[in-house]
Amino acid sequence: MLLGVMLLYVGAVLIVNGIWLVGQARAAALAPAGDAPPSSADPTFLENREVTVLNLFTGFVGIVCAGTLLIQGNQDGDLASIRGGGFILLFAFTYLWVALNTFLGVDGRAFGWYCLFVAVTAVAAGIYTFKDAGGDDANIWLGIDWFAWSILWFMFFLLLALQRPIARITGLVAIVEGIATAWVFGFLLLQGSVAFP
């Protein structure tokens, strides 16, 4: 159930961060042409500090979920809970770092390199999840999610560490993945429509 809670908020933060990136890309495209930057009338132009609130909240939800899984898993000798806690911390730290970068006003290059580390880790997590799925729908969905998240984290590496101009497409991918890999999956887990064995 903790995974469902975490995924629900990961979905929300990916969608909002995606909208924010699309708006930032639009503002950057208008700036060189001398056009006025998007205003409050443009629904995709979100202020950095406003987006930070959801990043902080989701990061703290992740820390609580991961901490709970790590403590319970350690007490019970449950490697799956410990592994789940560790993987959730990848997300929690991501959103806390995004929030911190917004307050510091930095370009995020170091965070981009962290995203490369997480992208590679997500590929390994996806392979491991598929290997142990045993035909279970929830594990298959989670395995697909890990590969999708790996692509998104790699796009953030390209965007931030290598400064590639892919903010708009990265934002759109974040929105789609926020819905398909996190929000819907988390909601279905919380409703009991999809469950792990």
N, CA and C atoms as a LAMMPS dump frame, in Angstrom:
ITEM: TIMESTEP
0
ITEM: NUMBER OF ATOMS
591
ITEM: BOX BOUNDS ff ff ff
-5.0000000000000000e+02 5.0000000000000000e+02
-5.0000000000000000e+02 5.0000000000000000e+02
-5.0000000000000000e+02 5.0000000000000000e+02
ITEM: ATOMS id mol type element x y z
1 1 1 N 0.804 -1.204 0
2 1 2 C 0 0 0
3 1 3 C 0.844 1.265 0
4 2 1 N 2.018 1.206 0.657
5 2 2 C 2.874 2.385 0.665
6 2 3 C 3.331 2.748 -0.743
7 3 1 N 3.569 1.745 -1.58
8 3 2 C 3.941 2.021 -2.961
9 3 3 C 2.813 2.76 -3.677
10 4 1 N 1.569 2.381 -3.422
11 4 2 C 0.43 3.067 -4.026
12 4 3 C 0.367 4.526 -3.618
13 5 1 N 0.597 4.797 -2.336
14 5 2 C 0.607 6.18 -1.845
15 5 3 C 1.714 6.967 -2.543
16 6 1 N 2.899 6.383 -2.58
17 6 2 C 4.026 7.079 -3.201
18 6 3 C 3.769 7.335 -4.672
19 7 1 N 3.269 6.33 -5.389
20 7 2 C 3.027 6.491 -6.817
21 7 3 C 1.959 7.54 -7.1
22 8 1 N 0.97 7.64 -6.247
23 8 2 C -0.062 8.663 -6.426
24 8 3 C 0.568 10.056 -6.462
25 9 1 N 1.473 10.319 -5.525
26 9 2 C 2.122 11.632 -5.482
27 9 3 C 3.214 11.788 -6.529
28 10 1 N 3.873 10.695 -6.9
29 10 2 C 4.831 10.759 -8.008
30 10 3 C 4.09 11.152 -9.279
31 11 1 N 2.908 10.584 -9.473
32 11 2 C 2.103 10.971 -10.632
33 11 3 C 1.795 12.459 -10.63
34 12 1 N 1.358 12.962 -9.483
35 12 2 C 1.023 14.387 -9.386
36 12 3 C 2.239 15.262 -9.657
37 13 1 N 3.372 14.915 -9.057
38 13 2 C 4.554 15.761 -9.212
39 13 3 C 5.111 15.675 -10.628
40 14 1 N 5.046 14.511 -11.262
41 14 2 C 5.513 14.412 -12.65
42 14 3 C 4.635 15.237 -13.584
43 15 1 N 3.342 15.195 -13.374
44 15 2 C 2.436 15.979 -14.215
45 15 3 C 2.71 17.475 -14.038
46 16 1 N 2.784 17.927 -12.801
47 16 2 C 3.001 19.358 -12.555
48 16 3 C 4.393 19.789 -13.024
49 17 1 N 5.418 18.973 -12.732
50 17 2 C 6.757 19.311 -13.222
51 17 3 C 6.813 19.314 -14.744
52 18 1 N 6.069 18.412 -15.375
53 18 2 C 6.011 18.392 -16.829
54 18 3 C 5.382 19.659 -17.389
55 19 1 N 4.285 20.085 -16.8
56 19 2 C 3.635 21.33 -17.225
57 19 3 C 4.596 22.505 -17.016
58 20 1 N 5.286 22.509 -15.887
59 20 2 C 6.252 23.551 -15.585
60 20 3 C 7.36 23.593 -16.644
61 21 1 N 7.898 22.416 -17.028
62 21 2 C 8.95 22.372 -18.052
63 21 3 C 8.454 22.866 -19.403
64 22 1 N 7.245 22.475 -19.772
65 22 2 C 6.673 22.941 -21.038
66 22 3 C 6.551 24.466 -21.019
67 23 1 N 6.074 25.017 -19.914
68 23 2 C 5.951 26.461 -19.786
69 23 3 C 7.302 27.16 -19.826
70 24 1 N 8.309 26.566 -19.154
71 24 2 C 9.654 27.15 -19.164
72 24 3 C 10.245 27.115 -20.581
73 25 1 N 10.015 26.022 -21.307
74 25 2 C 10.508 25.927 -22.683
75 25 3 C 9.83 26.967 -23.561
76 26 1 N 8.549 27.177 -23.347
77 26 2 C 7.817 28.18 -24.128
78 26 3 C 8.358 29.573 -23.831
79 27 1 N 8.601 29.859 -22.555
80 27 2 C 9.151 31.159 -22.167
81 27 3 C 10.525 31.377 -22.794
82 28 1 N 11.361 30.333 -22.8
83 28 2 C 12.698 30.437 -23.393
84 28 3 C 12.616 30.656 -24.9
85 29 1 N 11.654 30.008 -25.551
86 29 2 C 11.495 30.176 -26.996
87 29 3 C 11.022 31.58 -27.346
88 30 1 N 10.218 32.191 -26.503
89 30 2 C 9.713 33.537 -26.759
90 30 3 C 10.763 34.608 -26.474
91 31 1 N 11.663 34.353 -25.522
92 31 2 C 12.64 35.356 -25.099
93 31 3 C 13.569 35.814 -26.231
94 32 1 N 14.187 34.894 -27.007
95 32 2 C 15.088 35.367 -28.065
96 32 3 C 14.37 36.169 -29.152
97 33 1 N 13.099 35.874 -29.368
98 33 2 C 12.351 36.577 -30.404
99 33 3 C 11.896 37.955 -29.929
100 34 1 N 12.115 38.234 -28.657
101 34 2 C 11.699 39.517 -28.117
102 34 3 C 10.232 39.575 -27.746
103 35 1 N 9.546 38.458 -27.857
104 35 2 C 8.141 38.43 -27.475
105 35 3 C 8.031 38.484 -25.959
106 36 1 N 6.887 38.897 -25.514
107 36 2 C 6.643 38.942 -24.073
108 36 3 C 6.609 37.519 -23.529
109 37 1 N 7.227 37.296 -22.362
110 37 2 C 7.167 35.953 -21.772
111 37 3 C 5.73 35.609 -21.408
112 38 1 N 5.454 34.307 -21.25
113 38 2 C 4.096 33.915 -20.889
114 38 3 C 3.662 34.611 -19.6
115 39 1 N 2.416 34.916 -19.541
116 39 2 C 1.895 35.594 -18.359
117 39 3 C 1.063 34.63 -17.537
118 40 1 N 0.44 35.161 -16.522
119 40 2 C -0.414 34.335 -15.675
120 40 3 C -1.616 33.805 -16.451
121 41 1 N -1.889 34.369 -17.624
122 41 2 C -2.994 33.865 -18.445
123 41 3 C -2.625 32.556 -19.149
124 42 1 N -1.33 32.262 -19.255
125 42 2 C -0.874 31.027 -19.886
126 42 3 C -0.873 29.921 -18.833
127 43 1 N -1.722 28.895 -18.985
128 43 2 C -1.827 27.866 -17.951
129 43 3 C -0.575 26.999 -17.796
130 44 1 N 0.346 27.016 -18.767
131 44 2 C 1.554 26.2 -18.639
132 44 3 C 2.693 26.946 -17.961
133 45 1 N 2.545 28.239 -17.751
134 45 2 C 3.62 28.987 -17.116
135 45 3 C 3.401 28.997 -15.61
136 46 1 N 4.142 28.135 -14.933
137 46 2 C 4.053 28.02 -13.484
138 46 3 C 5.301 28.633 -12.871
139 47 1 N 5.127 29.322 -11.766
140 47 2 C 6.277 29.913 -11.096
141 47 3 C 7.103 28.822 -10.419
142 48 1 N 8.411 28.997 -10.455
143 48 2 C 9.326 28.002 -9.887
144 48 3 C 9.017 27.698 -8.432
145 49 1 N 8.832 28.745 -7.632
146 49 2 C 8.595 28.539 -6.201
147 49 3 C 7.286 27.797 -5.947
148 50 1 N 6.313 27.987 -6.823
149 50 2 C 5.027 27.312 -6.651
150 50 3 C 5.158 25.803 -6.877
151 51 1 N 5.92 25.428 -7.869
152 51 2 C 6.139 24.017 -8.177
153 51 3 C 6.94 23.345 -7.058
154 52 1 N 7.775 24.118 -6.399
155 52 2 C 8.611 23.604 -5.321
156 52 3 C 7.78 22.995 -4.196
157 53 1 N 6.607 23.546 -3.939
158 53 2 C 5.762 23.04 -2.852
159 53 3 C 5.445 21.563 -3.067
160 54 1 N 5.015 21.194 -4.261
161 54 2 C 4.667 19.803 -4.542
162 54 3 C 5.909 18.911 -4.552
163 55 1 N 7.04 19.435 -5.034
164 55 2 C 8.282 18.661 -5.005
165 55 3 C 8.704 18.355 -3.571
166 56 1 N 8.627 19.355 -2.7
167 56 2 C 8.973 19.132 -1.291
168 56 3 C 8.035 18.121 -0.64
169 57 1 N 6.741 18.309 -0.856
170 57 2 C 5.767 17.414 -0.238
171 57 3 C 5.981 15.978 -0.703
172 58 1 N 6.14 15.779 -2.013
173 58 2 C 6.325 14.436 -2.549
174 58 3 C 7.639 13.832 -2.052
175 59 1 N 8.674 14.643 -1.958
176 59 2 C 9.936 14.158 -1.407
177 59 3 C 9.788 13.685 0.027
178 60 1 N 9.042 14.445 0.839
179 60 2 C 8.843 14.046 2.23
180 60 3 C 7.928 12.82 2.35
181 61 1 N 6.914 12.718 1.487
182 61 2 C 6.088 11.505 1.462
183 61 3 C 6.973 10.302 1.143
184 62 1 N 7.879 10.478 0.197
185 62 2 C 8.793 9.403 -0.159
186 62 3 C 9.697 8.997 0.985
187 63 1 N 10.196 9.975 1.727
188 63 2 C 11.061 9.665 2.872
189 63 3 C 10.284 8.881 3.929
190 64 1 N 9.047 9.282 4.188
191 64 2 C 8.229 8.572 5.175
192 64 3 C 7.939 7.142 4.708
193 65 1 N 7.527 6.996 3.444
194 65 2 C 7.236 5.647 2.908
195 65 3 C 8.489 4.779 2.926
196 66 1 N 9.599 5.333 2.448
197 66 2 C 10.84 4.562 2.403
198 66 3 C 11.314 4.216 3.806
199 67 1 N 11.256 5.184 4.709
200 67 2 C 11.68 4.923 6.082
201 67 3 C 10.869 3.825 6.736
202 68 1 N 9.559 3.856 6.513
203 68 2 C 8.68 2.828 7.068
204 68 3 C 9.046 1.452 6.515
205 69 1 N 9.235 1.372 5.195
206 69 2 C 9.601 0.091 4.581
207 69 3 C 10.97 -0.395 5.055
208 70 1 N 11.914 0.513 5.168
209 70 2 C 13.257 0.117 5.607
210 70 3 C 13.251 -0.394 7.046
211 71 1 N 12.539 0.293 7.921
212 71 2 C 12.488 -0.132 9.325
213 71 3 C 11.755 -1.464 9.457
214 72 1 N 10.572 -1.557 8.83
215 72 2 C 9.81 -2.811 8.918
216 72 3 C 10.574 -3.955 8.271
217 73 1 N 11.158 -3.705 7.117
218 73 2 C 11.908 -4.747 6.428
219 73 3 C 13.105 -5.215 7.22
220 74 1 N 13.785 -4.275 7.871
221 74 2 C 14.94 -4.639 8.684
222 74 3 C 14.517 -5.463 9.891
223 75 1 N 13.412 -5.087 10.539
224 75 2 C 12.922 -5.833 11.702
225 75 3 C 12.483 -7.242 11.332
226 76 1 N 11.841 -7.361 10.158
227 76 2 C 11.279 -8.651 9.745
228 76 3 C 12.233 -9.468 8.872
229 77 1 N 13.379 -8.917 8.538
230 77 2 C 14.285 -9.613 7.629
231 77 3 C 13.696 -9.736 6.232
232 78 1 N 12.909 -8.736 5.821
233 78 2 C 12.2 -8.759 4.536
234 78 3 C 12.978 -7.937 3.507
235 79 1 N 13.738 -8.638 2.67
236 79 2 C 14.567 -7.969 1.67
237 79 3 C 13.728 -7.169 0.672
238 80 1 N 12.536 -7.654 0.314
239 80 2 C 11.692 -6.936 -0.645
240 80 3 C 11.306 -5.556 -0.106
241 81 1 N 10.988 -5.469 1.188
242 81 2 C 10.642 -4.171 1.779
243 81 3 C 11.857 -3.249 1.817
244 82 1 N 13.001 -3.804 2.134
245 82 2 C 14.221 -2.994 2.162
246 82 3 C 14.538 -2.481 0.76
247 83 1 N 14.44 -3.36 -0.23
248 83 2 C 14.682 -2.966 -1.617
249 83 3 C 13.684 -1.897 -2.045
250 84 1 N 12.404 -2.084 -1.697
251 84 2 C 11.387 -1.092 -2.038
252 84 3 C 11.668 0.258 -1.41
253 85 1 N 12.106 0.252 -0.147
254 85 2 C 12.463 1.496 0.523
255 85 3 C 13.627 2.195 -0.165
256 86 1 N 14.621 1.424 -0.537
257 86 2 C 15.771 1.998 -1.238
258 86 3 C 15.381 2.609 -2.574
259 87 1 N 14.543 1.909 -3.319
260 87 2 C 14.108 2.432 -4.617
261 87 3 C 13.238 3.683 -4.465
262 88 1 N 12.377 3.711 -3.455
263 88 2 C 11.547 4.896 -3.227
264 88 3 C 12.421 6.103 -2.897
265 89 1 N 13.538 5.872 -2.2
266 89 2 C 14.44 6.986 -1.891
267 89 3 C 15.03 7.615 -3.151
268 90 1 N 15.175 6.837 -4.232
269 90 2 C 15.621 7.43 -5.496
270 90 3 C 14.662 8.54 -5.925
271 91 1 N 13.366 8.275 -5.786
272 91 2 C 12.354 9.271 -6.135
273 91 3 C 12.347 10.424 -5.139
274 92 1 N 12.35 10.095 -3.854
275 92 2 C 12.272 11.134 -2.824
276 92 3 C 13.418 12.126 -2.968
277 93 1 N 14.625 11.606 -3.147
278 93 2 C 15.776 12.49 -3.282
279 93 3 C 15.682 13.316 -4.559
280 94 1 N 15.156 12.729 -5.623
281 94 2 C 14.969 13.467 -6.871
282 94 3 C 14.133 14.714 -6.628
283 95 1 N 12.982 14.559 -5.994
284 95 2 C 12.07 15.695 -5.826
285 95 3 C 12.591 16.701 -4.812
286 96 1 N 13.28 16.233 -3.782
287 96 2 C 13.874 17.17 -2.826
288 96 3 C 14.99 17.977 -3.491
289 97 1 N 15.76 17.335 -4.35
290 97 2 C 16.847 18.041 -5.039
291 97 3 C 16.277 19.055 -6.035
292 98 1 N 15.223 18.689 -6.75
293 98 2 C 14.579 19.642 -7.662
294 98 3 C 14.108 20.868 -6.879
295 99 1 N 13.486 20.63 -5.73
296 99 2 C 13.002 21.741 -4.906
297 99 3 C 14.158 22.615 -4.43
298 100 1 N 15.234 21.993 -3.983
299 100 2 C 16.387 22.744 -3.501
300 100 3 C 17.02 23.556 -4.63
301 101 1 N 17.15 22.964 -5.805
302 101 2 C 17.71 23.689 -6.947
303 101 3 C 16.893 24.927 -7.283
304 102 1 N 15.573 24.828 -7.137
305 102 2 C 14.714 25.966 -7.418
306 102 3 C 15.013 27.107 -6.449
307 103 1 N 15.158 26.791 -5.171
308 103 2 C 15.462 27.822 -4.179
309 103 3 C 16.859 28.397 -4.364
310 104 1 N 17.821 27.547 -4.743
311 104 2 C 19.192 28.007 -4.908
312 104 3 C 19.406 28.748 -6.222
313 105 1 N 18.504 28.517 -7.187
314 105 2 C 18.632 29.175 -8.487
315 105 3 C 19.804 28.656 -9.301
316 106 1 N 20.138 27.386 -9.152
317 106 2 C 21.251 26.797 -9.901
318 106 3 C 20.72 26.119 -11.167
319 107 1 N 21.649 25.793 -12.072
320 107 2 C 21.22 25.226 -13.36
321 107 3 C 20.954 23.727 -13.316
322 108 1 N 21.319 23.043 -12.251
323 108 2 C 20.977 21.635 -12.094
324 108 3 C 21.921 20.656 -12.744
325 109 1 N 23.129 21.078 -13.1
326 109 2 C 24.052 20.146 -13.768
327 109 3 C 24.406 18.953 -12.874
328 110 1 N 24.68 19.198 -11.618
329 110 2 C 24.994 18.086 -10.705
330 110 3 C 23.794 17.161 -10.568
331 111 1 N 22.61 17.732 -10.483
332 111 2 C 21.401 16.921 -10.425
333 111 3 C 21.256 16.086 -11.695
334 112 1 N 21.624 16.645 -12.838
335 112 2 C 21.59 15.897 -14.097
336 112 3 C 22.454 14.651 -14.042
337 113 1 N 23.633 14.763 -13.423
338 113 2 C 24.501 13.585 -13.281
339 113 3 C 23.878 12.568 -12.331
340 114 1 N 23.214 13.037 -11.293
341 114 2 C 22.476 12.119 -10.405
342 114 3 C 21.406 11.387 -11.218
343 115 1 N 20.737 12.097 -12.111
344 115 2 C 19.697 11.477 -12.942
345 115 3 C 20.268 10.368 -13.818
346 116 1 N 21.507 10.521 -14.289
347 116 2 C 22.134 9.444 -15.061
348 116 3 C 22.321 8.211 -14.182
349 117 1 N 22.798 8.404 -12.965
350 117 2 C 22.946 7.295 -12.024
351 117 3 C 21.605 6.592 -11.811
352 118 1 N 20.551 7.368 -11.61
353 118 2 C 19.238 6.78 -11.353
354 118 3 C 18.702 6.097 -12.612
355 119 1 N 18.955 6.661 -13.787
356 119 2 C 18.506 6.038 -15.036
357 119 3 C 19.106 4.646 -15.191
358 120 1 N 20.392 4.518 -14.909
359 120 2 C 21.057 3.213 -15.004
360 120 3 C 20.502 2.262 -13.937
361 121 1 N 20.312 2.771 -12.729
362 121 2 C 19.748 1.952 -11.649
363 121 3 C 18.345 1.487 -12.004
364 122 1 N 17.557 2.358 -12.646
365 122 2 C 16.187 2.002 -13.02
366 122 3 C 16.163 0.884 -14.062
367 123 1 N 17.121 0.865 -14.962
368 123 2 C 17.195 -0.238 -15.932
369 123 3 C 17.434 -1.549 -15.189
370 124 1 N 18.381 -1.532 -14.253
371 124 2 C 18.651 -2.745 -13.468
372 124 3 C 17.417 -3.152 -12.663
373 125 1 N 16.704 -2.187 -12.083
374 125 2 C 15.483 -2.491 -11.317
375 125 3 C 14.408 -3.081 -12.221
376 126 1 N 14.309 -2.571 -13.439
377 126 2 C 13.331 -3.112 -14.385
378 126 3 C 13.642 -4.547 -14.766
379 127 1 N 14.903 -4.82 -15.036
380 127 2 C 15.311 -6.189 -15.374
381 127 3 C 15.007 -7.122 -14.21
382 128 1 N 15.39 -6.718 -13.017
383 128 2 C 15.147 -7.532 -11.824
384 128 3 C 13.649 -7.766 -11.617
385 129 1 N 12.848 -6.717 -11.792
386 129 2 C 11.397 -6.838 -11.592
387 129 3 C 10.783 -7.802 -12.596
388 130 1 N 11.187 -7.708 -13.863
389 130 2 C 10.676 -8.64 -14.875
390 130 3 C 11.114 -10.067 -14.587
391 131 1 N 12.361 -10.216 -14.143
392 131 2 C 12.897 -11.555 -13.868
393 131 3 C 12.051 -12.273 -12.822
394 132 1 N 11.58 -11.534 -11.839
395 132 2 C 10.802 -12.128 -10.749
396 132 3 C 9.3 -11.93 -10.881
397 133 1 N 8.82 -11.421 -12.023
398 133 2 C 7.392 -11.109 -12.177
399 133 3 C 6.521 -12.355 -12.146
400 134 1 N 6.975 -13.438 -12.735
401 134 2 C 6.21 -14.683 -12.727
402 134 3 C 4.798 -14.543 -13.268
403 135 1 N 4.61 -13.67 -14.264
404 135 2 C 3.287 -13.489 -14.855
405 135 3 C 2.35 -12.605 -14.055
406 136 1 N 2.804 -12.057 -12.94
407 136 2 C 1.976 -11.193 -12.099
408 136 3 C 1.809 -9.824 -12.755
409 137 1 N 0.552 -9.383 -12.912
410 137 2 C 0.251 -8.117 -13.59
411 137 3 C 0.911 -6.919 -12.924
412 138 1 N 0.867 -6.837 -11.599
413 138 2 C 1.435 -5.688 -10.892
414 138 3 C 2.944 -5.612 -11.104
415 139 1 N 3.622 -6.743 -11.04
416 139 2 C 5.07 -6.742 -11.247
417 139 3 C 5.439 -6.448 -12.696
418 140 1 N 4.642 -6.928 -13.628
419 140 2 C 4.896 -6.612 -15.037
420 140 3 C 4.734 -5.114 -15.263
421 141 1 N 3.653 -4.531 -14.726
422 141 2 C 3.431 -3.088 -14.85
423 141 3 C 4.598 -2.327 -14.226
424 142 1 N 5.038 -2.754 -13.041
425 142 2 C 6.142 -2.086 -12.369
426 142 3 C 7.434 -2.215 -13.176
427 143 1 N 7.663 -3.366 -13.776
428 143 2 C 8.853 -3.538 -14.616
429 143 3 C 8.84 -2.591 -15.806
430 144 1 N 7.697 -2.473 -16.462
431 144 2 C 7.566 -1.518 -17.572
432 144 3 C 7.812 -0.091 -17.072
433 145 1 N 7.263 0.211 -15.897
434 145 2 C 7.451 1.538 -15.308
435 145 3 C 8.926 1.854 -15.1
436 146 1 N 9.684 0.895 -14.591
437 146 2 C 11.105 1.156 -14.345
438 146 3 C 11.816 1.552 -15.636
439 147 1 N 11.494 0.883 -16.741
440 147 2 C 12.132 1.238 -18.008
441 147 3 C 11.677 2.614 -18.483
442 148 1 N 10.397 2.924 -18.301
443 148 2 C 9.888 4.247 -18.674
444 148 3 C 10.554 5.332 -17.827
445 149 1 N 10.661 5.085 -16.521
446 149 2 C 11.297 6.075 -15.643
447 149 3 C 12.769 6.238 -15.998
448 150 1 N 13.408 5.153 -16.414
449 150 2 C 14.8 5.242 -16.825
450 150 3 C 14.957 6.201 -17.997
451 151 1 N 14.049 6.127 -18.939
452 151 2 C 14.083 7.035 -20.091
453 151 3 C 13.92 8.479 -19.629
454 152 1 N 12.979 8.72 -18.738
455 152 2 C 12.743 10.083 -18.26
456 152 3 C 13.952 10.616 -17.487
457 153 1 N 14.507 9.808 -16.585
458 153 2 C 15.693 10.267 -15.853
459 153 3 C 16.852 10.516 -16.817
460 154 1 N 16.989 9.7 -17.863
461 154 2 C 18.048 9.926 -18.847
462 154 3 C 17.806 11.233 -19.599
463 155 1 N 16.549 11.526 -19.878
464 155 2 C 16.236 12.804 -20.541
465 155 3 C 16.621 13.981 -19.635
466 156 1 N 16.408 13.853 -18.333
467 156 2 C 16.831 14.912 -17.41
468 156 3 C 18.356 15.03 -17.374
469 157 1 N 19.062 13.914 -17.517
470 157 2 C 20.521 13.972 -17.636
471 157 3 C 20.911 14.793 -18.866
472 158 1 N 20.285 14.487 -20.001
473 158 2 C 20.595 15.224 -21.229
474 158 3 C 20.256 16.703 -21.09
475 159 1 N 19.108 16.993 -20.513
476 159 2 C 18.63 18.368 -20.359
477 159 3 C 19.516 19.174 -19.41
478 160 1 N 19.838 18.592 -18.268
479 160 2 C 20.515 19.356 -17.218
480 160 3 C 22.039 19.237 -17.253
481 161 1 N 22.565 18.026 -17.287
482 161 2 C 24.02 17.864 -17.253
483 161 3 C 24.664 18.25 -18.575
484 162 1 N 24.037 17.852 -19.686
485 162 2 C 24.616 18.134 -21.003
486 162 3 C 23.996 19.355 -21.677
487 163 1 N 23.005 19.964 -21.016
488 163 2 C 22.38 21.213 -21.484
489 163 3 C 21.792 21.089 -22.9
490 164 1 N 21.176 19.951 -23.193
491 164 2 C 20.51 19.772 -24.487
492 164 3 C 19.157 20.494 -24.455
493 165 1 N 18.735 21.088 -25.555
494 165 2 C 17.482 21.86 -25.573
495 165 3 C 16.248 20.954 -25.742
496 166 1 N 15.985 20.133 -24.742
497 166 2 C 14.869 19.185 -24.841
498 166 3 C 13.864 19.378 -23.708
499 167 1 N 13.746 20.592 -23.2
500 167 2 C 12.852 20.844 -22.065
501 167 3 C 11.397 20.53 -22.418
502 168 1 N 10.958 20.954 -23.591
503 168 2 C 9.545 20.739 -23.954
504 168 3 C 9.207 19.256 -24.059
505 169 1 N 10.008 18.493 -24.795
506 169 2 C 9.718 17.067 -24.949
507 169 3 C 9.889 16.337 -23.617
508 170 1 N 10.851 16.754 -22.808
509 170 2 C 11.016 16.144 -21.491
510 170 3 C 9.788 16.408 -20.632
511 171 1 N 9.262 17.623 -20.704
512 171 2 C 8.037 17.95 -19.969
513 171 3 C 6.854 17.12 -20.425
514 172 1 N 6.733 16.932 -21.733
515 172 2 C 5.622 16.13 -22.254
516 172 3 C 5.75 14.665 -21.831
517 173 1 N 6.97 14.133 -21.873
518 173 2 C 7.193 12.754 -21.426
519 173 3 C 6.871 12.636 -19.939
520 174 1 N 7.265 13.636 -19.143
521 174 2 C 6.965 13.612 -17.707
522 174 3 C 5.458 13.574 -17.464
523 175 1 N 4.698 14.341 -18.232
524 175 2 C 3.241 14.351 -18.073
525 175 3 C 2.654 12.979 -18.401
526 176 1 N 3.052 12.423 -19.535
527 176 2 C 2.534 11.109 -19.952
528 176 3 C 2.922 10.032 -18.939
529 177 1 N 4.184 10.031 -18.514
530 177 2 C 4.622 9.032 -17.543
531 177 3 C 3.971 9.257 -16.182
532 178 1 N 3.75 10.509 -15.822
533 178 2 C 3.076 10.786 -14.554
534 178 3 C 1.699 10.152 -14.509
535 179 1 N 1.008 10.197 -15.627
536 179 2 C -0.331 9.601 -15.699
537 179 3 C -0.235 8.078 -15.789
538 180 1 N 0.526 7.578 -16.774
539 180 2 C 0.501 6.148 -17.1
540 180 3 C 1.294 5.268 -16.132
541 181 1 N 2.413 5.759 -15.638
542 181 2 C 3.258 4.889 -14.814
543 181 3 C 3.063 5.088 -13.322
544 182 1 N 2.509 6.214 -12.935
545 182 2 C 2.451 6.505 -11.503
546 182 3 C 1.03 6.74 -11.001
547 183 1 N 0.37 7.751 -11.513
548 183 2 C -0.95 8.118 -10.978
549 183 3 C -1.955 6.98 -11.118
550 184 1 N -2.122 6.461 -12.33
551 184 2 C -3.102 5.383 -12.559
552 184 3 C -2.702 4.131 -11.78
553 185 1 N -1.434 3.758 -11.854
554 185 2 C -0.957 2.565 -11.156
555 185 3 C -1.137 2.718 -9.645
556 186 1 N -0.745 3.863 -9.107
557 186 2 C -0.91 4.102 -7.67
558 186 3 C -2.36 4.065 -7.24
559 187 1 N -3.229 4.676 -8.04
560 187 2 C -4.658 4.676 -7.727
561 187 3 C -5.212 3.261 -7.717
562 188 1 N -4.849 2.468 -8.727
563 188 2 C -5.331 1.085 -8.799
564 188 3 C -4.794 0.231 -7.648
565 189 1 N -3.548 0.486 -7.234
566 189 2 C -3.007 -0.23 -6.077
567 189 3 C -3.782 0.127 -4.809
568 190 1 N -4.087 1.403 -4.627
569 190 2 C -4.821 1.839 -3.435
570 190 3 C -6.262 1.338 -3.435
571 191 1 N -6.84 1.12 -4.605
572 191 2 C -8.196 0.596 -4.7
573 191 3 C -8.235 -0.929 -4.59
574 192 1 N -7.083 -1.569 -4.675
575 192 2 C -7.032 -3.032 -4.615
576 192 3 C -7.352 -3.691 -5.95
577 193 1 N -7.466 -2.887 -7.015
578 193 2 C -7.74 -3.432 -8.341
579 193 3 C -6.532 -4.156 -8.909
580 194 1 N -5.348 -3.723 -8.515
581 194 2 C -4.086 -4.357 -8.894
582 194 3 C -3.352 -4.607 -7.575
583 195 1 N -2.761 -5.769 -7.446
584 195 2 C -2.065 -6.07 -6.203
585 195 3 C -0.835 -6.941 -6.488
586 196 1 N 0.151 -6.811 -5.627
587 196 2 C 1.324 -7.665 -5.699
588 196 3 C 1.038 -8.943 -4.917
589 197 1 N 1.606 -10.061 -5.38
590 197 2 C 1.34 -11.335 -4.66
591 197 3 C 1.928 -11.344 -3.263
